[in-house]
Amino acid sequence: MSDSVQHVAGAGRTRDEKRLLASTLVGTTIEWYDFFIYAQAASLVFAPHFFKPLSADAPGVASLLSLATIGISFLFRPLGAVVAGRFGDRLGRKAMLVMTLIMMGAATALIGLLPIYAQIGVAAPILLIVLRIVQGFSAGGEWGGAALMAVEHAPLGKRGYFGSYPQTGVPLGLILATGVLWVISSSTSEEQFLAWGWRIPFLLSVVLIVFGYLVRRMVEESPVFQEMLERKAHSSAPLQELFRSNTRNVVLAALIFVANNAAGYLVIAYFLSYGKTLGLSRPTVLLATIVGAVGWLVFTVYSGGLSDRIGRVRTFQIGYAAVFVWMLPMFLMMGTGSGVLFALAIVVLSFGIGLSYGPMSAMYAEMFPAKVRYSGVSIGYAFGAILGGAFAPTIAEALTQATGSAYAVGAYIMVLSVISIIAVTMVREPRGADLNA
């Protein structure tokens, strides 16, 4: 099916397109809610519950250990990407999306039931890390399937816009996770929140997963994958073929994502602990994060359509330039200790993050041929996450503790922005590439 035919066919399937976009949006939102609720709990409560007894003589180490568990899961995202990519390129995008959704939800709910160190000793942090690894494996397979379901269904001139829908799952998941934490934090005392309140967001995942599963079951398989079935175009070794002919694009995809993911995890996790060091209350910092995530959402949707007009590469370049320029002024504004300025600083940062994230689904899909596309986009994304956001909160916290200033964190993100803007500039503009098998 050619792009032009797909466009014409799609013109009469408005209901199917809406169902598709809703599925990718709902599914990724729920998956990232699960992933981010852990990251935020790691900044707020996991240190005293799971790691403080391991570092009683060095209080700052407990926080670093807690934040480091965020990054451990990223090390297993490539494995999830390889497995989901292998079977997603053979069995279909839809089957992998359902599998990863269930895995993520089960791990998240079990974290909400996990005994703490005071109850079962060293087994508590070990089990916590195991469940986080399951989350990482699931997240590694999730994004590629959702991105391709959206982009491969899209009319030729709207790939960026369609592809922005699974991307908005990140800020929406962040809004949902932070919003739930904000409600619980605002309605409980400090003692209640630490004792049992932090568990509620994890247990809520059961309800969300059931809802997401029902929505995703209603969506048809990607038309490009259906064409591959019709042509019997399966590769005998998709992963081997991927690296034989597409290694350069896998590496570029990873480096393109590095700065965006690192800057994003400042918003997701690091700013929660940084706000506390500035004397801001937990509800204030959570509310500022929600406001910033709304900006992230708006600019992500906007940038998908923008990339359809001016190109993927140019949109990325604008986004990363904005992140680079804003880093030091942002920390200067946050350093005032004002909750309003703290929130405004995150909103301005969200402009650069959104523009360097919204076009990613379309750009990555256009960089790889159909029979290795799931593997290519998933593995590139997963390795970019390892190099970028995996340990960004831990590195940021360590830099703050070592220098006594957050400006070192700004310099760290600026260096990554230069790397990513060079990588994206090395990509020949892929907009309009043929996606067919």
C-alpha positions in Angstrom: 0.0 0.0 0.0 1.6 3.3 -1.1 1.5 6.4 1.1 -0.8 8.1 -1.3 -3.2 5.1 -1.2 -2.9 5.0 2.5 -3.8 8.6 2.7 -6.9 8.2 0.6 -7.9 5.1 2.5 -7.3 6.9 5.8 -9.5 9.8 4.7 -12.5 7.5 5.1 -11.4 5.9 8.4 -11.7 8.9 10.7 -13.1 6.7 13.5 -10.3 4.2 13.2 -7.7 6.9 13.2 -9.2 8.4 16.4 -9.3 5.0 18.0 -5.6 4.4 17.0 -4.5 7.8 18.4 -6.5 7.2 21.6 -4.9 3.8 22.0 -1.3 4.9 21.6 -2.0 7.9 23.8 -3.7 6.0 26.6 -1.3 3.1 26.5 1.9 5.1 26.7 0.4 7.5 29.3 -0.3 4.5 31.6 3.1 2.9 31.0 4.9 6.1 31.7 2.8 6.8 34.7 4.1 3.5 36.1 7.6 4.3 35.2 7.6 7.9 36.5 5.8 7.1 39.8 8.8 5.1 40.7 11.2 7.8 39.8 9.4 10.3 41.9 9.1 8.0 44.8 12.8 7.4 44.6 13.3 11.1 45.1 10.8 11.4 47.9 10.5 8.2 50.0 12.7 5.2 48.9 15.9 6.5 50.5 14.6 6.3 54.1 12.5 3.1 53.5 14.9 1.0 51.5 18.5 2.4 51.6 19.1 4.5 54.7 20.0 1.5 56.9 22.7 0.6 54.3 24.3 4.0 54.7 23.7 5.2 58.2 27.1 6.9 58.4 26.6 8.9 55.2 23.1 10.3 54.9 23.7 11.7 51.3 24.6 8.2 50.1 21.0 6.9 50.7 19.6 9.5 48.3 22.2 8.7 45.7 21.5 4.9 46.0 17.8 5.6 45.7 18.2 7.7 42.6 20.6 5.2 41.1 17.9 2.5 41.1 16.1 4.7 38.5 19.0 4.2 36.2 19.4 0.5 36.8 16.2 -0.2 35.0 17.5 1.6 31.9 20.3 -1.0 31.6 17.6 -3.6 30.8 15.6 -1.4 28.3 17.8 -2.6 25.4 17.0 -6.2 26.3 13.3 -5.3 26.3 13.8 -3.5 23.0 15.6 -6.5 21.5 12.9 -9.0 22.6 9.9 -6.8 21.7 11.6 -5.7 18.5 12.3 -9.3 17.5 8.8 -10.4 18.1 7.2 -7.1 17.1 8.8 -7.4 13.6 7.6 -11.0 13.4 4.3 -11.2 15.3 3.1 -7.6 15.1 3.1 -4.3 17.0 -0.2 -4.9 18.8 0.8 -8.1 20.6 3.9 -6.5 22.0 2.0 -3.4 23.2 -0.4 -5.6 25.2 2.4 -7.7 26.7 4.5 -4.7 27.8 1.5 -3.0 29.3 0.6 -6.0 31.5 4.2 -6.5 32.6 4.7 -2.9 33.6 1.4 -2.8 35.5 2.1 -6.0 37.4 5.6 -4.8 38.5 4.2 -1.4 39.6 1.4 -2.9 41.7 3.8 -5.2 43.4 6.1 -2.3 44.4 3.1 -0.9 46.2 2.8 -4.1 48.2 6.5 -4.4 48.9 7.7 -4.6 52.6 10.4 -2.1 53.5 13.9 -2.6 55.0 12.7 -2.5 58.6 10.4 -5.4 57.9 12.4 -7.8 55.8 15.9 -6.4 55.8 18.2 -6.4 52.8 15.6 -8.4 50.8 13.6 -5.2 50.5 16.0 -3.2 48.3 16.8 -6.3 46.3 13.1 -7.0 45.5 12.6 -3.3 44.7 15.5 -3.4 42.2 14.1 -6.6 40.6 10.7 -5.0 40.1 12.3 -1.9 38.7 14.2 -4.1 36.2 10.9 -5.6 35.0 9.7 -2.0 34.5 12.8 -1.2 32.5 12.4 -4.3 30.3 8.7 -3.4 29.7 9.5 0.2 28.9 12.2 -0.9 26.4 9.6 -2.7 24.3 6.7 -0.2 24.8 7.8 2.9 23.0 8.8 1.4 19.7 5.5 -0.4 19.2 3.4 2.6 20.1 5.4 5.0 17.9 5.2 2.7 14.9 1.5 2.0 15.4 0.9 5.7 15.2 3.3 6.6 12.4 2.6 3.7 10.1 -1.1 4.5 10.2 -0.5 8.1 9.4 -1.2 9.9 6.1 2.1 11.0 4.5 1.8 14.7 5.5 0.8 14.0 9.1 3.3 11.5 10.3 4.9 14.0 12.7 1.4 14.9 14.1 0.3 11.3 14.5 3.7 10.4 15.9 3.4 13.1 18.6 0.5 11.2 20.2 2.6 8.4 21.8 5.1 11.1 22.7 2.5 13.0 24.7 2.2 9.9 26.9 5.4 11.0 28.6 4.1 14.5 29.8 0.7 13.1 30.4 2.1 10.2 32.4 4.1 12.7 34.4 1.1 14.9 35.0 -0.9 11.9 36.2 1.8 10.5 38.4 2.7 13.9 39.9 -1.0 14.8 40.3 -1.7 11.7 42.2 1.3 12.3 44.5 0.3 15.9 44.9 -3.3 15.0 46.0 -2.0 12.3 48.5 0.8 14.5 49.8 -1.6 17.4 50.3 -4.2 15.3 52.1 -2.0 13.4 54.4 0.5 14.3 57.1 4.2 13.7 56.6 4.0 10.6 58.8 1.0 9.2 57.0 2.6 9.8 53.6 5.8 8.0 54.6 4.0 5.2 56.3 1.4 4.3 53.6 0.4 7.2 51.4 3.3 6.6 48.9 1.9 3.1 48.2 -1.4 4.3 46.8 -0.1 5.6 43.4 1.5 2.2 42.8 -1.6 0.2 43.6 -3.8 2.5 41.4 -1.8 1.0 38.4 -4.1 -2.1 38.5 -7.1 0.0 37.5 -5.2 1.9 34.8 -3.7 -1.3 33.3 -7.2 -2.9 32.9 -8.4 0.3 31.2 -5.4 0.5 28.9 -5.6 -3.2 28.0 -9.3 -2.8 26.9 -8.5 0.3 24.8 -5.5 -1.4 23.0 -7.4 -4.5 22.2 -9.7 -2.4 19.9 -7.0 -1.3 17.6 -6.1 -3.0 14.4 -2.5 -4.1 13.5 -0.3 -1.6 11.7 -1.0 -1.5 7.9 2.7 -1.7 7.1 3.0 -4.8 9.2 0.0 -6.3 7.5 1.7 -5.6 4.1 4.8 -7.4 5.4 2.6 -10.5 6.2 1.1 -10.4 2.7 4.5 -10.3 1.1 6.0 -12.8 3.5 8.7 -10.3 4.1 9.9 -11.5 7.5 13.6 -11.6 8.0 15.2 -14.8 9.3 17.3 -12.7 11.7 16.0 -9.1 12.0 18.4 -8.1 14.7 21.4 -9.3 12.7 20.1 -7.6 9.6 19.5 -4.4 11.6 23.1 -4.0 12.6 24.5 -5.3 9.3 22.9 -2.4 7.3 21.7 0.1 9.8 24.3 0.5 12.6 24.9 4.1 11.8 21.3 5.0 12.2 21.0 3.1 15.5 23.9 5.0 16.9 22.6 8.4 15.6 19.1 7.6 17.0 20.7 6.9 20.4 22.7 10.1 20.4 19.8 12.2 19.2 17.8 11.2 22.3 20.6 11.7 24.9 20.1 15.3 25.8 16.3 15.2 25.7 16.1 12.3 28.0 18.6 13.8 30.5 16.8 17.1 30.6 13.5 15.3 30.9 14.6 13.4 33.9 15.6 16.6 35.6 11.9 17.5 35.5 10.7 14.0 36.3 13.0 13.3 39.3 15.8 15.7 40.1 13.8 18.9 40.6 11.8 17.2 43.3 14.9 16.8 45.5 16.4 20.1 44.3 13.3 22.0 45.3 13.5 20.6 48.8 17.1 21.9 49.1 15.8 25.3 48.2 13.3 25.2 51.1 10.2 24.6 48.9 7.5 22.3 50.3 6.7 18.9 48.7 3.3 20.0 47.4 4.8 23.2 46.0 7.4 21.3 44.0 4.9 18.7 42.8 2.6 21.4 41.6 5.4 23.2 39.8 6.3 19.9 38.1 2.6 19.5 37.0 2.7 23.0 35.5 5.9 22.2 33.7 4.6 18.9 32.4 1.6 20.7 30.9 4.0 22.9 29.0 5.9 19.8 27.9 2.6 18.3 26.6 1.6 21.4 24.6 5.0 21.8 23.0 5.2 18.1 22.2 2.0 18.1 20.2 2.9 21.4 18.6 6.3 20.2 17.5 4.9 17.0 15.8 2.9 19.1 13.4 5.7 21.6 13.1 8.1 18.9 11.9 5.6 18.1 9.1 6.0 21.6 7.9 9.7 22.5 8.4 11.2 19.1 8.8 12.3 16.8 11.6 15.9 17.9 11.7 15.2 21.6 11.9 12.6 21.1 14.7 15.1 19.1 16.7 17.8 21.7 16.2 15.5 24.5 17.5 14.6 22.4 20.5 18.1 21.5 21.5 19.3 25.1 21.0 16.6 26.2 23.4 17.6 23.7 26.0 21.3 24.7 25.7 20.5 28.5 26.0 18.1 28.1 29.0 20.2 25.9 31.3 22.1 28.5 33.3 19.3 31.2 33.4 16.9 28.4 34.6 19.0 27.6 37.6 19.5 31.3 38.4 15.7 31.7 38.4 15.1 28.6 40.5 17.8 29.7 43.0 15.6 32.6 44.1 13.5 30.1 46.1 10.2 31.3 44.7 7.7 28.6 43.9 6.2 30.6 41.1 9.6 31.2 39.4 10.5 27.6 40.0 7.4 26.5 38.0 8.0 29.2 35.3 11.6 27.9 34.9 10.4 24.4 34.2 7.7 25.7 31.7 10.4 27.5 29.7 12.6 24.4 29.7 9.6 22.4 28.4 9.7 24.3 25.2 13.0 22.8 24.2 12.2 19.4 25.6 8.9 19.3 23.7 10.4 20.4 20.4 13.2 17.7 20.7 10.7 15.0 21.6 7.5 15.4 19.6 9.0 14.6 16.1 10.9 11.6 17.4 8.4 8.8 16.5 8.1 10.0 12.9 11.9 10.7 12.5 12.9 7.3 13.9 10.3 5.4 11.8 11.5 7.1 8.6 15.2 6.2 9.4 14.7 2.4 9.2 13.3 -0.1 6.7 10.0 -1.8 7.6 11.3 -5.3 8.5 13.7 -4.1 11.1 12.0 -0.9 12.0 10.6 -2.0 15.4 14.0 -3.3 16.4 15.8 -0.2 15.1 13.7 2.5 16.7 13.4 0.5 20.0 17.1 -0.2 20.4 18.1 3.3 19.4 15.7 4.8 21.8 16.8 2.4 24.6 20.5 3.1 24.3 19.8 6.8 24.1 17.9 6.5 27.4 20.9 4.7 29.0 23.3 7.4 27.9 20.9 10.2 28.7 18.3 9.9 31.4 19.3 6.6 33.1 21.6 8.2 35.7 20.8 11.9 35.0 19.1 12.4 38.4 22.0 10.6 40.2 24.6 12.6 38.3 22.8 15.8 38.9 22.5 15.0 42.6 26.1 14.1 42.9 27.2 17.3 41.1 25.0 19.3 43.4 26.5 17.7 46.5 30.1 17.9 45.2 30.0 21.5 44.1 27.3 22.9 46.3 25.7 24.5 43.2 23.2 23.4 40.5 25.1 25.3 37.8 27.3 22.2 37.3 24.1 20.4 36.4 23.3 23.0 33.8 26.8 22.6 32.3 26.3 18.8 32.2 23.0 19.2 30.2 24.6 21.8 27.9 27.3 19.3 26.9 24.7 16.6 26.1 22.7 19.1 24.1 25.8 19.8 21.9 26.2 16.0 21.3 22.5 15.6 20.4 22.4 18.6 18.0 25.5 17.3 16.2 23.9 13.8 15.9 20.6 15.1 14.5 22.5 17.4 12.1 24.2 14.3 10.7 20.9 12.8 9.6 19.7 13.4 6.1 16.2 14.9 6.5 13.9 11.8 6.5 10.5 13.5 6.2 8.5 11.9 3.5 10.5 8.6 3.3 8.7 5.6 2.0 7.6 3.4 5.0 6.3 0.5 3.0 7.6 -3.0 3.3 
